[in-house]
């Protein structure tokens, strides 16, 4: 243990006897049985620049189409009259694309005639992740496709002409400048005009899965031992990469909020969702990844799943989602259901949208606009919980519907749980009696260290010989280093919030769970743009003392009576926008936060 900090918290981490089931509450006011301390995790959102790489088919993580033209060859590629932001690399003509049902262009403008036709673009391209990383910056990939046309590669990718053949390209990729993705372009498609356009593109890395061991990655049969064969990804066609499964296997539950693109989703009806046949599952403003993969991953990992209903989703969407999960999720697994994400948080558009709905519904009520928002959120949560309860019928004990709240402000929970305005107009029960079974908070620690008012002091720490780490961790563990900081430091502040919210949850007969949590070292405003502060926060997340902080934090949660704790998040790069990942990239051999969380997990 570095500096001895946090080591004393190891002794009690396994002390609790665990209750791993959460049963229904017959009487709304009766406390629900304790769900038992357990650790889950949020998986990252789907994006070409992500580092978690959950799927074998990397094209499912590719970005949106870029409409492109070639300067000096294409007559319309001259920049004249182009809208702001347009360039040869992206002419911003996505609305002109004629796509098939899966999202592949069925045709492209003729380069010789694009000026006369009014089009600037002559090809399309997308960015494809590789899963490469600092310890493995280069690799070989197989690109399979159907149809007639020409593919092109750039940004570190080169087609191996000797090994390639029609329908199958072999591409060698070298990550450059910290970018571990490459560009794949459709330069021509359906040249014969007979409808045989390029489609069903699939990009897989070399390697495979050991037969019968879905979490075991292999490069050859010897990797799997003498009794098992190594099945290449190209032949076996699994959905989930075994290295992704290996990282998640220890967790009791998986939260899919980011996977579902909850904060930015504009989905209303069930037909708005992403379907498995879509050429990419990484959407901007869409519904995130396919819902079908949520129970599939839970079943594969033998983990419970936590799903989020989009803010704008109608009753039909909610009902269809509930039916799908009931049909596909294994019978020994539970599902946590949450409406939206952080309705209280103005950083996300969904909360502001809820406020508009609330003001329209209760224009004359004497509540603040923000209070109406929270009560509208409580109302819609109650409606969502009622639908899931109805759909799951005799299996409703497997559904844990949660009401989200701000950990630092229990008033937000009371507004949603009581929902006085909706209750008054109906003459019925408050929202928490509509099958809500848990209060969900995010007990992060250390957020105040990134606030603008503390930027000067924190930056001064960075001039210390150790870059400021000793003073930073002293503040986290004990406090006293930062004028105006909370008594006892960051961990003690989070502990007080846990205890206060546990008392509140018990008052309403609810369990306490964490939808997110962990460290929250990220600069805000000018602190976020200061490279010295960012460097200190990143270094802290790579330090063994951060692992000790997680051990103490999780023990504080268990001691407070908390149930499931979903850490934020599984894997992601460390930047000025935060160092959220337990791992920085999928194949990282070890990291203080991930290793500490593994050590804190209850022993069966």
C-alpha positions as CSV (number, residue, x, y, z in Angstrom):
1,X,0.0,0.0,0.0
2,X,1.4,3.4,-1.0
3,X,1.7,5.9,1.9
4,X,-0.4,3.4,4.0
5,X,-3.6,5.2,2.9
6,X,-6.7,3.1,2.8
7,X,-5.0,-0.2,3.7
8,X,-7.0,-0.4,7.0
9,X,-10.2,-0.6,5.0
10,X,-9.3,-3.9,3.5
11,X,-10.0,-6.0,6.6
12,X,-13.8,-5.5,6.6
13,X,-14.5,-5.6,2.9
14,X,-15.9,-9.1,2.9
15,X,-17.6,-9.0,6.3
16,X,-21.2,-8.8,5.2
17,X,-23.4,-11.8,4.8
18,X,-25.1,-11.3,1.5
19,X,-28.7,-11.5,0.4
20,X,-28.6,-11.8,-3.4
21,X,-32.3,-11.7,-4.1
22,X,-34.7,-8.8,-4.3
23,X,-38.3,-9.8,-3.8
24,X,-41.5,-7.9,-4.4
25,X,-43.1,-5.9,-1.7
26,X,-46.8,-6.8,-1.1
27,X,-47.5,-3.6,1.0
28,X,-46.2,-0.4,-0.7
29,X,-45.0,1.1,2.6
30,X,-43.2,-2.0,3.9
31,X,-39.4,-2.0,3.4
32,X,-38.3,-4.3,0.7
33,X,-35.8,-7.0,1.7
34,X,-32.2,-6.0,1.3
35,X,-30.8,-6.8,-2.1
36,X,-27.3,-7.4,-0.7
37,X,-24.1,-5.6,-1.5
38,X,-22.9,-6.3,-5.0
39,X,-20.8,-4.6,-7.7
40,X,-21.9,-3.9,-11.2
41,X,-20.5,-1.7,-14.0
42,X,-21.6,0.6,-16.7
43,X,-20.4,-0.3,-20.1
44,X,-19.2,2.4,-22.4
45,X,-21.2,3.9,-25.3
46,X,-20.7,2.6,-28.8
47,X,-18.3,4.8,-30.9
48,X,-15.5,4.3,-33.3
49,X,-13.2,6.2,-30.9
50,X,-14.1,4.1,-27.9
51,X,-11.5,1.8,-26.4
52,X,-13.7,-0.9,-25.0
53,X,-14.4,-2.7,-28.3
54,X,-17.2,-5.1,-27.3
55,X,-17.9,-6.7,-30.7
56,X,-15.9,-8.9,-32.9
57,X,-17.3,-7.2,-36.0
58,X,-15.7,-3.8,-35.7
59,X,-17.8,-2.3,-38.5
60,X,-20.8,-2.4,-36.0
61,X,-18.9,0.4,-34.2
62,X,-18.1,2.5,-37.3
63,X,-19.0,6.2,-37.4
64,X,-21.6,7.9,-39.6
65,X,-21.0,8.2,-43.3
66,X,-18.8,11.0,-44.5
67,X,-19.6,12.3,-48.0
68,X,-16.4,13.0,-49.8
69,X,-14.9,14.2,-53.0
70,X,-11.5,14.4,-54.5
71,X,-9.9,17.8,-55.1
72,X,-8.4,18.2,-58.6
73,X,-10.4,15.3,-60.0
74,X,-14.1,15.9,-59.3
75,X,-15.5,19.0,-61.0
76,X,-17.7,19.9,-58.1
77,X,-14.9,19.6,-55.5
78,X,-13.9,23.2,-55.6
79,X,-15.2,24.6,-52.3
80,X,-17.4,27.2,-54.0
81,X,-20.7,27.9,-52.3
82,X,-20.1,25.2,-49.7
83,X,-21.8,25.5,-46.3
84,X,-19.8,26.3,-43.2
85,X,-17.8,23.3,-42.0
86,X,-17.9,21.5,-45.4
87,X,-14.7,20.1,-46.9
88,X,-13.5,17.5,-49.4
89,X,-13.2,15.1,-46.4
90,X,-16.9,15.7,-45.5
91,X,-19.0,17.7,-47.8
92,X,-22.0,17.5,-45.4
93,X,-24.3,16.0,-48.0
94,X,-25.6,13.0,-45.9
95,X,-29.2,14.0,-46.7
96,X,-28.5,13.2,-50.3
97,X,-27.5,9.6,-49.7
98,X,-29.9,6.9,-51.0
99,X,-29.5,4.1,-48.5
100,X,-30.8,0.6,-48.2
101,X,-32.6,-0.6,-45.1
102,X,-29.4,-1.5,-43.4
103,X,-27.8,1.9,-44.1
104,X,-25.6,1.2,-47.1
105,X,-25.6,3.6,-50.1
106,X,-27.2,2.0,-53.1
107,X,-25.6,4.4,-55.6
108,X,-23.0,7.3,-55.8
109,X,-22.8,10.3,-58.1
110,X,-20.7,9.9,-61.2
111,X,-17.4,11.8,-60.5
112,X,-17.4,13.1,-64.1
113,X,-20.8,14.6,-63.7
114,X,-21.1,15.6,-60.1
115,X,-20.8,19.3,-60.8
116,X,-23.6,19.3,-63.3
117,X,-25.8,17.1,-61.0
118,X,-25.5,19.5,-58.1
119,X,-23.7,17.0,-55.9
120,X,-20.3,17.7,-54.5
121,X,-19.6,14.2,-53.1
122,X,-18.5,11.2,-55.2
123,X,-17.8,8.7,-52.5
124,X,-18.5,7.9,-48.8
125,X,-16.3,6.9,-46.0
126,X,-16.5,5.9,-42.3
127,X,-14.1,5.5,-39.4
128,X,-13.7,2.0,-38.1
129,X,-12.1,1.2,-34.7
130,X,-9.4,-1.4,-34.4
131,X,-8.9,-2.3,-30.7
132,X,-5.2,-1.5,-31.2
133,X,-3.5,0.3,-28.2
134,X,-0.2,1.6,-27.0
135,X,1.1,-1.9,-26.3
136,X,-0.1,-3.3,-29.6
137,X,-0.1,-0.4,-32.1
138,X,-0.4,-2.4,-35.3
139,X,-2.5,-5.4,-36.5
140,X,-4.1,-7.2,-39.5
141,X,-7.8,-7.2,-40.2
142,X,-10.1,-9.0,-42.5
143,X,-12.8,-7.1,-44.4
144,X,-15.6,-9.2,-45.9
145,X,-18.3,-7.7,-48.1
146,X,-21.0,-8.5,-50.7
147,X,-21.8,-6.7,-53.9
148,X,-19.9,-5.0,-56.7
149,X,-17.8,-1.9,-56.3
150,X,-14.5,-0.6,-54.9
151,X,-13.4,-0.1,-51.3
152,X,-10.5,2.2,-50.3
153,X,-8.5,2.5,-47.1
154,X,-6.7,5.4,-45.4
155,X,-5.5,6.8,-42.0
156,X,-3.0,4.1,-41.3
157,X,-4.7,1.3,-43.3
158,X,-3.2,-0.4,-46.3
159,X,-4.8,-3.2,-48.4
160,X,-2.6,-6.2,-48.9
161,X,-3.2,-6.9,-52.6
162,X,-1.4,-10.3,-52.5
163,X,-3.7,-11.7,-49.8
164,X,-6.9,-10.0,-50.9
165,X,-9.5,-11.4,-53.2
166,X,-13.0,-10.4,-54.3
167,X,-15.3,-10.2,-51.3
168,X,-12.4,-10.4,-48.9
169,X,-9.8,-7.8,-48.3
170,X,-6.8,-8.2,-46.0
171,X,-5.9,-4.8,-44.4
172,X,-2.8,-4.0,-42.4
173,X,-3.3,-1.1,-39.9
174,X,-0.9,0.9,-37.9
175,X,-2.2,3.3,-35.3
176,X,-0.9,6.8,-35.7
177,X,-0.9,9.8,-33.4
178,X,-2.9,8.0,-30.7
179,X,-5.7,7.3,-33.2
180,X,-6.6,3.6,-33.2
181,X,-9.1,3.6,-36.0
182,X,-8.9,3.7,-39.8
183,X,-10.9,5.0,-42.7
184,X,-12.9,2.7,-44.9
185,X,-14.3,4.3,-48.1
186,X,-16.8,3.1,-50.7
187,X,-15.3,4.7,-53.8
188,X,-17.7,3.0,-56.3
189,X,-20.8,0.8,-55.9
190,X,-23.0,-1.1,-58.2
191,X,-21.1,-0.1,-61.3
192,X,-23.3,-2.2,-63.5
193,X,-26.5,-0.6,-62.3
194,X,-28.2,-3.9,-61.5
195,X,-28.8,-3.4,-57.8
196,X,-25.7,-5.3,-56.6
197,X,-24.3,-2.5,-54.4
198,X,-21.6,-3.0,-51.8
199,X,-23.2,-4.1,-48.5
200,X,-22.9,-6.4,-45.5
201,X,-19.4,-5.1,-44.7
202,X,-17.8,-6.9,-41.9
203,X,-14.4,-6.1,-40.3
204,X,-12.8,-8.6,-37.9
205,X,-9.4,-8.7,-36.3
206,X,-7.1,-11.7,-36.5
207,X,-7.5,-14.2,-33.7
208,X,-10.4,-16.1,-32.4
209,X,-12.2,-17.8,-29.5
210,X,-11.2,-21.1,-27.8
211,X,-14.0,-23.6,-28.5
212,X,-16.3,-23.9,-25.6
213,X,-14.7,-21.0,-23.7
214,X,-16.4,-17.7,-24.8
215,X,-14.1,-15.5,-22.7
216,X,-10.9,-17.0,-24.0
217,X,-9.1,-15.2,-26.8
218,X,-6.7,-17.2,-28.9
219,X,-4.2,-16.7,-31.7
220,X,-3.8,-20.4,-32.5
221,X,-4.8,-23.8,-31.2
222,X,-1.8,-24.0,-28.9
223,X,-3.2,-21.0,-27.0
224,X,-6.3,-23.0,-26.1
225,X,-4.5,-26.1,-24.8
226,X,-4.5,-29.6,-26.3
227,X,-8.2,-30.3,-25.8
228,X,-9.7,-27.3,-27.5
229,X,-9.5,-25.7,-30.9
230,X,-9.1,-22.0,-31.7
231,X,-12.0,-20.9,-33.9
232,X,-11.0,-17.8,-35.9
233,X,-13.3,-14.9,-35.7
234,X,-13.8,-14.9,-39.4
235,X,-15.3,-18.4,-39.2
236,X,-16.9,-18.5,-35.8
237,X,-18.8,-15.2,-36.2
238,X,-19.4,-14.5,-32.4
239,X,-21.0,-11.2,-31.5
240,X,-19.0,-10.3,-28.4
241,X,-15.2,-10.2,-28.3
242,X,-13.9,-12.7,-25.7
243,X,-11.6,-10.1,-24.3
244,X,-14.6,-7.8,-23.6
245,X,-16.4,-10.7,-21.9
246,X,-13.4,-11.6,-19.8
247,X,-13.3,-8.0,-18.4
248,X,-17.0,-8.0,-17.5
249,X,-17.3,-11.6,-16.2
250,X,-16.7,-10.8,-12.5
251,X,-19.5,-8.2,-12.3
252,X,-22.9,-8.9,-10.8
253,X,-24.8,-6.6,-13.1
254,X,-24.3,-4.5,-16.3
255,X,-25.9,-1.1,-16.8
256,X,-26.6,-0.2,-20.4
257,X,-27.3,3.5,-20.1
258,X,-24.5,4.6,-22.4
259,X,-24.9,1.6,-24.7
260,X,-28.5,2.7,-25.2
261,X,-27.4,6.3,-25.9
262,X,-29.9,7.3,-23.3
263,X,-28.8,10.9,-22.8
264,X,-29.2,11.8,-26.5
265,X,-31.8,9.3,-27.7
266,X,-34.7,10.8,-29.7
267,X,-36.5,7.5,-30.0
268,X,-40.3,7.6,-29.5
269,X,-41.8,4.5,-31.0
270,X,-40.5,0.9,-31.2
271,X,-39.7,1.4,-34.9
272,X,-37.2,4.1,-34.0
273,X,-34.9,1.6,-32.4
274,X,-31.6,0.3,-33.8
275,X,-32.1,-3.2,-35.2
276,X,-29.4,-5.9,-35.4
277,X,-29.2,-5.7,-39.2
278,X,-28.2,-2.0,-39.1
279,X,-24.7,-1.5,-40.7
280,X,-23.6,0.3,-37.5
281,X,-24.9,0.2,-34.0
282,X,-23.0,3.5,-33.0
283,X,-25.7,6.1,-33.5
284,X,-25.7,9.9,-32.9
285,X,-29.1,10.9,-31.5
286,X,-30.5,7.4,-32.2
287,X,-31.4,4.6,-29.9
288,X,-27.9,3.1,-29.3
289,X,-27.2,-0.6,-29.7
290,X,-29.9,-3.2,-30.5
291,X,-32.1,-4.1,-27.5
292,X,-31.7,-7.8,-28.4
293,X,-28.0,-7.7,-27.3
294,X,-28.9,-6.6,-23.8
295,X,-30.4,-9.9,-22.6
296,X,-27.9,-11.8,-24.8
297,X,-24.9,-10.2,-22.9
298,X,-26.6,-10.8,-19.6
299,X,-27.1,-14.4,-20.4
300,X,-23.6,-14.9,-21.7
301,X,-22.1,-13.3,-18.5
302,X,-24.8,-14.7,-16.1
303,X,-25.2,-11.2,-14.9
304,X,-28.3,-9.1,-14.2
305,X,-29.0,-6.2,-16.6
306,X,-29.9,-2.6,-16.0
307,X,-31.8,-0.9,-18.8
308,X,-32.9,2.7,-19.4
309,X,-36.1,3.7,-21.1
310,X,-35.5,6.8,-23.4
311,X,-37.0,10.0,-22.2
312,X,-39.3,10.4,-25.2
313,X,-40.3,6.7,-25.5
314,X,-44.0,6.1,-25.7
315,X,-45.9,3.4,-23.9
316,X,-45.6,1.1,-26.9
317,X,-41.8,1.3,-26.9
318,X,-41.7,0.6,-23.2
319,X,-44.1,-2.4,-23.5
320,X,-42.2,-3.9,-26.5
321,X,-38.9,-3.5,-24.6
322,X,-40.3,-5.2,-21.5
323,X,-41.7,-8.1,-23.6
324,X,-38.3,-8.6,-25.4
325,X,-36.3,-8.7,-22.2
326,X,-38.9,-11.1,-20.5
327,X,-38.8,-13.4,-23.5
328,X,-35.0,-13.5,-23.9
329,X,-33.4,-13.0,-20.5
330,X,-32.5,-16.2,-18.6
331,X,-35.0,-17.1,-15.8
332,X,-32.4,-16.8,-13.1
333,X,-31.5,-13.2,-14.0
334,X,-33.0,-9.9,-12.9
335,X,-33.6,-6.7,-14.7
336,X,-33.3,-3.2,-13.2
337,X,-35.5,-0.6,-15.0
338,X,-34.8,3.1,-15.0
339,X,-36.6,5.8,-16.9
340,X,-34.1,8.2,-18.6
341,X,-30.9,9.2,-16.8
342,X,-30.4,12.1,-14.3
343,X,-33.5,14.1,-14.9
344,X,-32.2,16.6,-12.4
345,X,-29.1,17.3,-14.5
346,X,-29.2,20.3,-16.9
347,X,-26.1,18.9,-18.7
348,X,-28.4,16.5,-20.5
349,X,-31.1,17.6,-22.9
350,X,-33.6,15.0,-21.7
351,X,-34.1,16.7,-18.3
352,X,-34.8,20.0,-20.0
353,X,-37.3,18.2,-22.3
354,X,-39.0,16.8,-19.3
355,X,-39.3,20.3,-17.9
356,X,-41.1,21.5,-21.0
357,X,-43.6,18.7,-20.7
358,X,-44.1,19.4,-17.0
359,X,-44.8,23.1,-17.6
360,X,-47.3,22.2,-20.3
361,X,-49.0,19.7,-18.1
362,X,-49.2,21.9,-14.9
363,X,-49.1,25.5,-16.2
364,X,-50.9,27.0,-13.2
365,X,-49.4,25.0,-10.4
366,X,-47.5,27.0,-7.8
367,X,-44.3,24.9,-8.0
368,X,-41.0,26.0,-9.5
369,X,-40.2,24.8,-13.1
370,X,-37.5,22.6,-11.8
371,X,-39.8,21.1,-9.2
372,X,-42.4,20.4,-11.8
373,X,-39.7,18.7,-13.9
374,X,-38.8,16.3,-11.1
375,X,-42.4,15.5,-10.4
376,X,-43.0,14.9,-14.1
377,X,-40.0,12.5,-14.0
378,X,-41.5,10.7,-11.0
379,X,-44.9,10.4,-12.9
380,X,-43.3,8.9,-16.0
381,X,-41.2,6.6,-13.9
382,X,-44.3,5.4,-12.2
383,X,-46.0,4.8,-15.6
384,X,-43.0,2.9,-16.9
385,X,-42.8,0.7,-13.8
386,X,-46.5,0.0,-14.1
387,X,-46.0,-1.2,-17.7
388,X,-43.1,-3.5,-16.8
389,X,-45.0,-4.9,-13.9
390,X,-48.0,-5.7,-16.1
391,X,-45.8,-7.3,-18.8
392,X,-43.8,-9.5,-16.5
393,X,-46.9,-10.5,-14.5
394,X,-46.1,-13.6,-12.5
395,X,-42.4,-13.0,-13.0
396,X,-42.5,-9.4,-11.7
397,X,-40.3,-10.3,-8.8
398,X,-37.4,-10.3,-11.3
399,X,-38.0,-6.6,-12.1
400,X,-36.4,-3.9,-9.9
401,X,-37.8,-0.6,-11.0
402,X,-35.7,2.4,-9.7
403,X,-36.2,6.1,-9.1
404,X,-33.1,8.1,-9.9
405,X,-32.0,11.0,-7.7
406,X,-29.1,13.4,-7.1
407,X,-26.9,12.0,-4.3
408,X,-26.0,15.4,-3.0
409,X,-29.6,16.7,-2.9
410,X,-32.2,14.4,-1.4
411,X,-34.9,17.0,-2.1
412,X,-34.8,15.9,-5.7
413,X,-35.7,12.4,-4.6
414,X,-38.7,13.6,-2.5
415,X,-40.1,15.6,-5.4
416,X,-40.1,12.5,-7.7
417,X,-41.1,9.9,-5.1
418,X,-44.0,12.0,-3.8
419,X,-45.0,13.6,-7.1
420,X,-47.7,15.8,-5.4
421,X,-49.0,17.3,-8.6
422,X,-49.8,14.0,-10.4
423,X,-51.1,12.5,-7.2
424,X,-53.4,15.4,-6.7
425,X,-54.9,15.3,-10.1
426,X,-55.6,11.6,-9.9
427,X,-56.4,11.2,-6.2
428,X,-54.2,8.2,-6.2
429,X,-51.0,6.9,-4.7
430,X,-47.6,8.7,-4.8
431,X,-45.2,7.7,-7.5
432,X,-43.0,5.5,-5.3
433,X,-46.0,3.2,-4.8
434,X,-46.2,2.4,-8.5
435,X,-43.9,-0.7,-8.2
436,X,-40.8,1.4,-7.5
437,X,-38.4,-0.8,-5.5
438,X,-35.2,1.1,-5.1
439,X,-33.8,4.6,-4.9
440,X,-30.8,5.0,-7.2
441,X,-28.0,7.6,-6.7
442,X,-24.5,8.2,-8.0
443,X,-22.2,8.6,-4.9
444,X,-19.1,9.9,-6.7
445,X,-16.3,11.2,-4.7
446,X,-13.9,14.1,-5.4
447,X,-16.0,16.2,-7.8
448,X,-15.2,19.5,-5.9
449,X,-11.5,19.1,-6.7
450,X,-12.3,20.0,-10.3
451,X,-14.4,23.1,-9.7
452,X,-13.1,26.5,-10.9
453,X,-12.9,28.0,-7.4
454,X,-10.3,25.4,-6.5
455,X,-8.3,25.5,-9.7
456,X,-5.5,27.7,-8.5
457,X,-4.8,25.6,-5.4
458,X,-5.0,22.3,-7.3
459,X,-2.7,23.6,-10.0
460,X,-0.2,24.7,-7.4
461,X,-0.1,21.1,-6.1
462,X,1.0,20.0,-9.6
463,X,4.3,21.9,-9.1
464,X,5.3,19.5,-6.2
465,X,8.1,17.0,-6.9
466,X,5.6,14.2,-7.2
467,X,3.3,16.2,-9.4
468,X,0.8,16.9,-6.6
469,X,-0.3,13.3,-5.9
470,X,0.5,13.2,-2.2
471,X,-1.6,16.3,-1.5
472,X,-4.4,15.2,-3.8
473,X,-4.7,11.8,-2.1
474,X,-4.4,13.4,1.4
475,X,-7.4,15.5,0.5
476,X,-9.3,12.5,-0.8
477,X,-8.6,10.3,2.2
478,X,-8.5,12.9,5.0
479,X,-9.3,16.4,3.8
480,X,-7.6,19.6,5.1
481,X,-5.5,20.3,2.0
482,X,-8.0,22.4,0.2
483,X,-9.4,25.5,1.8
484,X,-13.2,25.3,1.7
485,X,-13.2,21.6,1.1
486,X,-15.6,19.2,2.8
487,X,-14.8,18.0,6.3
488,X,-12.9,14.8,6.3
489,X,-12.2,14.9,2.6
490,X,-13.7,13.5,-0.6
491,X,-14.4,9.9,0.7
492,X,-16.0,11.2,3.9
493,X,-18.3,13.5,2.0
494,X,-19.4,10.6,-0.2
495,X,-20.0,8.5,2.9
496,X,-22.2,11.1,4.4
497,X,-24.3,11.2,1.2
498,X,-24.6,7.4,1.2
499,X,-25.9,7.4,4.8
500,X,-28.3,10.2,4.2
501,X,-29.8,8.6,1.2
502,X,-30.0,5.2,2.9
503,X,-32.1,6.8,5.6
504,X,-34.3,8.5,2.9
505,X,-34.7,5.2,1.0
506,X,-35.7,3.4,4.2
507,X,-38.3,6.1,5.0
508,X,-40.0,5.2,1.7
509,X,-39.6,1.5,2.1
510,X,-37.0,1.3,-0.7
511,X,-33.6,-0.3,-1.2
512,X,-30.7,2.0,-2.0
513,X,-28.7,1.2,-5.2
514,X,-26.1,3.2,-7.2
515,X,-26.6,3.7,-10.9
516,X,-23.1,5.2,-11.2
517,X,-20.2,6.0,-9.0
518,X,-16.5,6.1,-8.4
519,X,-14.0,8.9,-8.6
520,X,-15.0,12.2,-10.2
521,X,-11.7,14.0,-10.9
522,X,-12.5,16.2,-13.9
523,X,-11.9,19.9,-14.4
524,X,-14.8,22.2,-14.9
525,X,-14.6,25.4,-17.0
526,X,-11.1,26.8,-16.8
527,X,-9.9,23.9,-14.7
528,X,-10.9,21.6,-17.5
529,X,-8.6,23.3,-20.0
530,X,-5.6,23.5,-17.7
531,X,-3.1,20.8,-18.8
532,X,-1.4,20.7,-15.4
533,X,-4.7,19.9,-13.6
534,X,-5.6,17.3,-16.3
535,X,-2.2,15.7,-15.9
536,X,-2.6,15.4,-12.2
537,X,-6.0,13.9,-12.4
538,X,-4.9,11.4,-15.0
539,X,-1.9,10.4,-12.9
540,X,-4.1,10.0,-9.9
541,X,-6.3,7.5,-11.7
542,X,-3.2,5.5,-12.6
543,X,-1.9,5.5,-9.0
544,X,-2.2,2.5,-6.6
545,X,-3.7,4.9,-4.0
546,X,-6.7,5.3,-6.2
547,X,-7.3,1.6,-5.9
548,X,-7.2,2.0,-2.1
549,X,-9.7,4.8,-2.4
550,X,-12.1,2.6,-4.3
551,X,-11.7,-0.1,-1.6
552,X,-12.6,2.3,1.2
553,X,-15.4,3.9,-0.9
554,X,-17.0,0.5,-1.6
555,X,-16.7,-0.6,2.0
556,X,-18.4,2.6,3.1
557,X,-21.2,1.8,0.7
558,X,-21.6,-1.7,2.0
559,X,-21.5,-0.5,5.6
560,X,-24.2,2.1,4.9
561,X,-26.5,-0.6,3.7
562,X,-26.2,0.0,0.0
563,X,-27.1,-2.8,-2.4
564,X,-25.9,-3.0,-6.0
565,X,-23.2,-0.4,-6.9
566,X,-22.7,0.2,-10.7
567,X,-19.3,1.8,-11.2
568,X,-18.8,4.3,-14.0
569,X,-17.4,2.9,-16.2
570,X,-15.8,-0.2,-17.6
571,X,-13.2,1.1,-20.1
572,X,-12.3,4.4,-21.7
573,X,-9.4,6.8,-22.5
574,X,-8.2,9.2,-19.8
575,X,-8.5,12.8,-21.1
576,X,-9.5,16.3,-20.0
577,X,-13.1,15.1,-20.1
578,X,-12.4,12.6,-17.3
579,X,-10.6,9.4,-16.4
580,X,-13.7,7.3,-16.0
581,X,-12.7,3.9,-17.1
582,X,-11.6,1.2,-14.6
583,X,-9.4,0.3,-17.6
584,X,-8.1,2.7,-20.2
585,X,-8.5,0.2,-23.0
586,X,-9.9,-3.3,-23.3
587,X,-6.6,-5.2,-23.4
588,X,-4.9,-3.4,-20.6
589,X,-3.2,-6.0,-18.5
590,X,-4.0,-4.4,-15.2
591,X,-5.0,-1.1,-13.6
592,X,-5.4,0.0,-10.0
593,X,-9.1,0.7,-10.1
594,X,-10.0,-2.5,-11.9
595,X,-7.8,-4.6,-9.6
596,X,-9.2,-3.0,-6.5
597,X,-12.8,-3.5,-7.6
598,X,-12.1,-7.1,-8.2
599,X,-10.7,-7.4,-4.7
600,X,-13.8,-5.7,-3.2
601,X,-16.3,-8.1,-4.8
602,X,-18.2,-10.3,-2.4
603,X,-17.0,-13.9,-2.2
604,X,-19.7,-16.4,-3.1
